[in-house]
Amino acid sequence: MSPILDSIGSVKAYGWGSIVSGSPSFESIATTTVGSGGSANIEFTSIPGTYSHLQIRGIGKSTSSPTDLDIQFNSDTGSNYRAHRLSGDGSSVFSDVSLQTFRLDRAGILADGTSVFGANIIDILDYANTNKYKTVRSLCGYDKNGSGSALFSSGLWMNTNAITSIKLFPDFGNFVQYSSFALYGIKGAA
């Protein structure tokens, strides 16, 4: 994982340390890096239910532009998702509500003919709790030497099942080589 993502995703940088008395423990579950042939999706399966929360840190780029980064839980392709997005690029802002999938903006995976990748931090709270719906929050963005975009999203998976698999995929196109996503389990309260 890149040093930038490690520092962005650190406990204190993303707020976990200030919320929790005693810092929670992050444990690596799996990391996937796309090879030279590209990939239509990245999937984490057989996720153990032994953590309080999950976090995904990643960098991504798609073969198609414009495109968004979508997330699916437990192969659910139904209408059980809601998301709110707010993004800005320094001169304008954008907001909307997304239905059907948890969708991050193009800031999550960039495809504009450059070598710039979008960076992502995605928190999935109480993923194993079978008494409530699952809440997701994300922070993503990119920088193109002075121009770029930042996005904050929050979302909901309206299902009480424990999350055992997560699928990440571009809305259009495929992930390019070197797109990389890591899944972490978080022990401790938040």
N, C-alpha and C positions, 0 to 999 in steps of 0.2 A: 504494500500500500504506500502511496506517496507521502512524503513528509508533510505536505500541505494538508491532506485529508487527516493525517494523524493529529495535527495541531488543531484543525478546525473541529474535529470530532472529540477532542479531549473532554474529560469530565467537566472541568471548570469552564471551558470555552462555550459549551453548549448548555450550560446551566444546571447540569445534574448535581454538581458539587454544592451549589448554593441552596438547593431544595432539600437535600438529604443531610441528616445528621450523620456524619461519617460517610465517606465516599463509597458509592456502590462499586462492585467489582465487575469489570467487563471481561468476558471470556470469548475467544474466537471460536465460532462454530464451523464456518466454512468460508472460503474465498474462491471466486471464479473469475478468471481472466480470459477474455475472448481471443482465440487464436487467429491465424492468418486468413482463414476462410470466412470469418464473421459469424454471427449467430442471430437467429430470429428472436431468441429470448435467453434469459438467465433464470434458472430455477433452483431454489433451495428446498429440499425435501427432507422428510423424516426429522423435522425440527423437534428436539426434545422439549417437554413441558416443564422443565426444571428451573426456569428463570422467571424473574418478575416481569421483565420487558425485553424487547428485541431492538437492536439498532442495525441499520444497514448504512454503510459508508461506501461511496463509490464514485467513479468517474465514468462518463459514458459519452458516446458519440454515435450518431446514426448515419446510414447511407442516404437518407432522404431528408429533405428540408421543405417546409417546416415540419417538425414532429414533436410529440410530447412523450414523456416517460409514463407508462401505465403500470399499475400493480394489481395483481390478482391474488386472492387468498384461497387455498384449498381447492383450486381449479374451479372456483365459482365464477361463471360467466353471466350470472343473472343480474338483476337490477337492485342488488343489495348494497350498493356503494353510494356515498355522497362525499363531495369534496368542495372545499372553498379555497380559492387561490387569490393571492395578492402579489403582484410583481411590479418592479420598477426598473428603469434603465438610466435614471439620472435626469431625464427630461419629461417622461410621461409615466403614468401608472396604469395598471390593468387589473381588473378583478372579475371573477366569474364563479359560477357554481357548476360543478361537473357531476353528471349522473352516470350510472352504469359501471364506471370504473373509478378507481382512485387514480387521478391523472395529475402528474406534475407538468409544469409548463416546459417549453423548449429549453429553458435554462437548465433543466435536468439532464438533457442530452442534446448537445449542439450538433447541427449539421449545416454548415454554411460554406463549405469548400475550404475551410482553414483546418489547421491541426488542433484547434481549440476543443477541449472536452469540457462538458458540464460537470460540476462537482455536486454531490448529494450527501445529505445526512437525513435519514428517515428513521423516526422512532415509532415503534408499534407497542402501545401501552397495554398491559394486562392481557397479553396475547393468549395465555393459557386459561384465563378465568372463564368458566362456562356459565356464569351468572349474569353476564352483561355483553353488550356489543363492544366491538374493538375500536379504539381511537388511534388515529395515525396523525403525526405531525412531521413536517419536513421543512428543510431549509436547503435551497440549492441555488446555483448561479454559475456564472462564468465571467471571465475578464478577457477582453481583446485589446490589451495595451491602452486602456483609457476608456473604452466603451465596453458595454456588457449589460448584464441583467442579474437581478437577485429576485428570488421567489420564496414566499412563505406559503405553505399549504397546511390545512388541517382537514381531516377526513374521518369517515365512519364506515365500518363494515357492519351492516345490520344483521349479525349472526352471532349466536352465543357459543358456537363450536370453538374449541381451541384451534389456533392456527398451527397447522403441521407442515404446510408448504406455502412458499411465496414465489410468484412468477413475476419477473420484471421484463418488459418488452417495449420497444418503440411503437408509437401509434402508427407510424409508417416506416418502411425500410427495415434494416437490420442493424444490430450493433456492429461496429467496426472493430478491427483488431486493436487490442490493448484496452478496450473497455473493461473495467474491473469493478466488481462489487464484493464486499465482505459483509458477512452476517455475524453479529455479536449477540451474546446473551448477557443480560444485565441482572446481577444478583443484588438484592437490596431494595429498599422502598424508594418510591419517588413521589 
